[in-house]
Amino acid sequence: MTFSIVARQGTALGVAVASKFLSVGALVPAAEVGAGALATQAWANVAYRPQGLAMLRSGVAPAGVLAALLAADEGRAHRQVGVVGADGAAVTYTGAECLPWAGGLAGDGYAVQGNILTGPEVVREMAAVWLASAELPFAERLVAALAAGDAAGGDARGRQSAALYVLDPGRGVGGWGDTAYDLRVDDHADPVAELRRLLTVHEVLHGASDPAALLPLEGALAEEVRGLLGGLGYDSLDRWAGVENLEGRLAEGRIDPLVLEHLRTAAAGA
């Protein structure tokens, strides 16, 4: 009752997944920088996550990882798995007892798979959008592929949860760690759309400012900003930005247009 994409782009590894199941992000995705990523679903064997990552870490290719996981699992006919290595090698597996429609596609750098789907068009559309969207940032590309599967019919039982998990060396929030994105929608009527909204919020709060787009805080703009801050009860942009978790987008003597838009919206709603 789940569809997912496991992929690699450059040094980044990630999984995007959706399901008519509570908190799918707590069970399906796994990844490790420099090793690979995987999704375990259908009658998910969550032991595949640490076992698979351990083998990837030791240098076993995704095909070998998959073979070893299945060989040791008497319930293999009920499993569905996608594995991508740090070098982009990828495999997908659907057990013979997975409920229809069930299947997957794999290519260089990606594996898509799903079970209890409305039909094969779900994984076909996911793969097509993935392949056609190489210009997008990795997280957006993963969510775009997931949204394509959802639009094509997705889980035949309906919608409930979705998740995005991305690791990239040194690309964690504030430059700390490797977890670039760990976004989960646990119970929602339209979880993929909500996941997209959360990704947008994440980019506003944690994305990097474009230095060329920063606006000089002087003249009429500086007066406007002081007035907006005063109306909200703040005596400095730093104090307000700290409350709004926008301090990562502050620049001395300049203002990020996203921060300015957020400030204007906050003042209008006050």
N, C-alpha and C positions, 0 to 999 in steps of 0.2 A: 504493500500500500504506500509505496514511496518512490520518488524519482530523484535522481541526483546527478551531479557532474563532479568529477574529480579531475584536477588539472594542474599543470605546471606552466609558468610563463617566466622566463628568465630564472631568477633565484627564488621566485615566489611559488608556493605550493598551496592548494586550497580545495575546499569542498563547498558546494552549495546544494541544499537539499530541501525538499518539501514533501508533506505527507498529510493524510487524514489520520493523524496520530498525535497525541499530546507530546510536546517537547522533543521533537525528532532530533534537534541539535544536540541533545544530551547523549544520544546513542549511536548515531550513524558516523559522523566524521572523525577522522584522526589524521594528523600530519606531524612531521618532524623535519626541521630545517636540515638540508643536506642529505636526507634519506628518501622521503617520498610522502605520499598521502594516499588514504584509502577511505572507502565508504563501505560499511557492512549493513545490509538491510534485508528485506523480506522477513523471514524468521531469523532475525539478526543474531549472529553469534558475536557478542561484544568482545570476546577474547581475541577475535581476529585483529583488533586494533593494536594492543601491545605486542602480540606475536608477530603481526605483519610488519610493524615498524621496526622491531628488533631485527628481523631478517633483512629489511631494506637497509638498515643502518650498517649491517655487517657486509653489505655488498651484493646480496642476492638480488637478481633481476626480478621485476614484477611477475613475469611468467613463473619463475621458480617459487616466489612467495605464494602465489595463488595455488600452485600445485601442492605445496607443502601444507598450506592451511586446509585444503580440501581433503588431502590424504588422511589427515589426523581427525577428521570430523565425520562421525557417522550420520549427522544430519545434513550433509552437504547438498542433498537434493532439494532442500528447503531454503538454501542460502542464495543470496545475491551479493556480489562483491565487485567493486571497481578499484584498481590499484594503478598508481602512476609513480614512476621513479623520479629521482632528482634529475636524471638525464632526459626525461620525457618519454621513456618507454612506458607503454600502458596496456593493460588488459582488463577485460570485463568478463564476468561469469554469471550465468543464470541457471540455477538448479532446475531439474526436470519437474519438480513438484511445486515450484513457485506458481502462484495463482495467476491466471491470464488476465489481460495480456501482460506478458513479461519478457524482457529481453534487453539488449544493450548494444552499443557501438563503441569502438575504441580506435584511436588513431594517434599520431605523433603528439604527445603532450596532453591527451585527454581521454577520459572514459565516461560515457553516459549510460545509465541503466535505470530501469524502473519495473515495478510489478504492480498488479491490479490497476493497470492503466486503461484509459479509454481505447488505446490502440497503439500500433507501432509509430504512428505519426508523432507521438510525444517525444520519443528519443530521437527520431529523425530531425525534428525541428530544433531540438536542443543542440544537436551536433552541427546543424547547418548554421545556426546563429553563432555558435562558438567559432566556427571556422571563418565566418564572414565579419567578425568583429575584432580582428587583431589590433586595430588602432585604439581600442578602449583600454583604460586602466584595468588591471587584472580583476579587481573586485567587481567593478561594473560589468566586465565581460562575463564573469561567472553568474551574476544575478540576471543579466540579459538572457543567457542561455536557460536559466531556470524559469524565467518569465515566459520564454517561448514554449517550453514544455507545458507550463500551466495554461497558456492561451490555447494550446493544441488539444487540451482536454485533461491533462494531468491525471491525478488519482481518480479512478472511476467512482470511488466512494464519497469524494468531496474534498474539502480543504480544512486544515486545522493549524498546522505549524510549518515553519520554515527556518532555515539557519544558513549563515555564512561564516566559514572559518578559514582564515588565510594567515599563513606564516611567511615572513620575508625577513632575512637577516638585518637586524638593526632598525627595522621599520615599525616597531611598536609605538604606541602612543607616547609622544614626547621623546622619541628616539630610544626608549627603554625597552629592551627585549626584542623578541621576534614576532610577537602576536600582533599583526597588523589589523586584523578584524576578527572579532568573535561576537557576532550579532545573532540573537535568537528571538524568534516570535513563537511563543509556546502554545498559545491558544487564541486564534483570531479567525474571523469570518473570511478574510482575504489575506492570508499570511504572506504571500509573495509580494503583493503590493505594499504591505506594511514593512517587509524587509527592505524593499527599495527605499521607502521613506526613511527608515533608520540609517541606511547607507548614506543618504543625503545629509541627515543630521550629523552623522559621524564626520563627514567631509567638512562641514561647516565648523565643527568644534575642534577637530584634530588635524585637518588638512593644512598644508603649508601655504602661506600667502605667496602670491606672485609678486615679486619685487617691482616689476614693471607696472603693475596695476595699482600700487599704493598711491593714495591721494595726499598731497601736502596739507597738513592741518594748519591752515593760515587763512586770514581774511574772513570772508563770509562763511566758509565751511567751518572754521574754528569757532566762530560765533554760534553757528547752528548747533554744533556738537555740545558746546558749553550749555546752551539753553536746553537741549534735550536731556542732558545729564542732570541739570538742576531741577527740571520738571519731574525727574524720577527720584530725586532726593540724593544725588551723588555729587561730590565735589571734584571728582577726577575720573577720567576714562579708565585708568588702571583699576580703581575700586569696582566700578560697574562691570568691567570685563571679567574680573575675578569671580564675581557672583554668577555671571553667565557662562563661565567656563570657556571664555574666549581669549584668555590671556596669551595663549600660544600664537595668536594672530596680531598681537600688538607690535608696533614699530615706533621708534622714537621720532616724534615730529611728523608722523604720517599715520594714515588710517586705511585699513583694508576695506574695500567696498562692501564685503560681506559683513564686516563688523558694523559699518555705517548703516547698512540696510536693516540689520538686526536691531540696532539702537533706534532707528526711526520707527520700526514696527512696535518695539516695546513702548516707546513714548506715545504712539498713537493709541495703544490699547490701555494706557494708564488711566 
